[in-house]
């Protein structure tokens, strides 16, 4: 039996590309009530702490879409805030290698 390495490589690349665009991050029920704000919008809020969240930035050798990663990181930030009994998050860093830092606040 002869294996077509070119065809196999193409199938692996296609699978990696599809996986790189998938998301498995879902908000918890509590996180649905956490809003995303700018630093200027939380002056009257109580800062509860900081959450550092991360996702894979590559699947195999394929870089993931920045927008997908940003959405997942925001969801993870909201999940973390809900666990801390917060209701608001503010992104405090850019995405670096699939990681982002959020401040968590209670504003209500």
Secondary structure as the mmCIF struct_conf table of DSSP 4:
data_model
#
loop_
_struct_conf.conf_type_id
_struct_conf.id
_struct_conf.beg_label_comp_id
_struct_conf.beg_label_asym_id
_struct_conf.beg_label_seq_id
_struct_conf.end_label_comp_id
_struct_conf.end_label_asym_id
_struct_conf.end_label_seq_id
HELX_RH_AL_P HELX_RH_AL_P1 UNK A 5 UNK A 20
TURN_TY1_P TURN_TY1_P1 UNK A 21 UNK A 21
TURN_TY1_P TURN_TY1_P2 UNK A 29 UNK A 29
HELX_RH_3T_P HELX_RH_3T_P1 UNK A 30 UNK A 33
STRN STRN1 UNK A 35 UNK A 37
HELX_RH_3T_P HELX_RH_3T_P2 UNK A 39 UNK A 41
TURN_TY1_P TURN_TY1_P3 UNK A 43 UNK A 44
BEND BEND1 UNK A 45 UNK A 45
STRN STRN2 UNK A 46 UNK A 54
BEND BEND2 UNK A 57 UNK A 57
STRN STRN3 UNK A 58 UNK A 59
TURN_TY1_P TURN_TY1_P4 UNK A 60 UNK A 61
STRN STRN4 UNK A 62 UNK A 63
HELX_LH_PP_P HELX_LH_PP_P1 UNK A 64 UNK A 65
HELX_RH_AL_P HELX_RH_AL_P2 UNK A 66 UNK A 83
TURN_TY1_P TURN_TY1_P5 UNK A 84 UNK A 85
BEND BEND3 UNK A 87 UNK A 87
STRN STRN5 UNK A 88 UNK A 91
BEND BEND4 UNK A 93 UNK A 93
STRN STRN6 UNK A 96 UNK A 96
TURN_TY1_P TURN_TY1_P6 UNK A 97 UNK A 98
STRN STRN7 UNK A 99 UNK A 106
#
